[in-house]
């Protein structure tokens, strides 16, 4: 079940981002990231495979 590894990796990245957003006092971003984490947990295997990849490289804040 390769999708479990992808789900765990994605969930870990979202959790890390949410913790950092919370540390910075970005309440809206924290809320959005926590909601995204819930969606990851609820997603079916096919949905995880089709989730867009988020690359922070080269993107302005």
C-alpha positions as a printed Julia matrix, in Angstrom:
61×3 Matrix{Float64}:
   0.0    0.0    0.0
   2.19   2.77  -1.3
  -0.46   5.4   -0.72
  -0.08   5.04   3.06
   3.51   6.21   2.81
   2.48   9.16   0.67
  -0.34   9.99   3.06
   2.01   9.86   6.06
   4.58  12.03   4.3
   2.01  14.6    3.24
   0.41  14.61   6.69
   3.8   15.15   8.33
   4.55  18.12   6.05
   1.16  19.68   6.78
   1.63  19.15  10.53
   5.07  20.77  10.41
   3.71  23.74   8.46
   0.79  24.12  10.9
   3.14  24.12  13.88
   5.31  26.77  12.25
   2.29  28.89  11.31
   1.01  28.66  14.87
   4.42  29.64  16.22
   4.38  32.7   13.98
   0.87  33.64  15.09
  -0.7   33.01  11.7
  -4.08  31.86  12.95
  -5.83  31.68   9.58
  -2.98  29.68   8.04
  -2.94  27.38  11.07
  -6.67  26.75  10.74
  -6.4   26.04   7.02
  -3.52  23.65   7.56
  -5.34  21.82  10.35
  -8.37  21.47   8.06
  -6.11  20.15   5.31
  -4.75  17.59   7.76
  -8.28  16.37   8.46
  -8.93  16.03   4.73
  -5.76  13.98   4.31
  -6.91  11.64   7.07
 -10.33  11.24   5.43
  -9.09  10.92   1.84
  -9.51   7.7   -0.07
  -6.37   6.18  -1.65
  -7.25   7.48  -5.13
  -7.65  11.01  -3.8
  -4.24  10.95  -2.13
  -2.63   9.94  -5.42
  -4.26  12.87  -7.22
  -3.5   15.55  -4.59
  -1.36  18.3   -6.06
   2.22  18.41  -4.96
   3.13  21.59  -3.09
   6.59  22.92  -3.75
   7.74  25.85  -1.65
  10.81  26.41  -3.82
  10.53  29.56  -5.87
   7.14  30.6   -4.55
   6.9   34.02  -2.89
   5.09  34.29   0.46
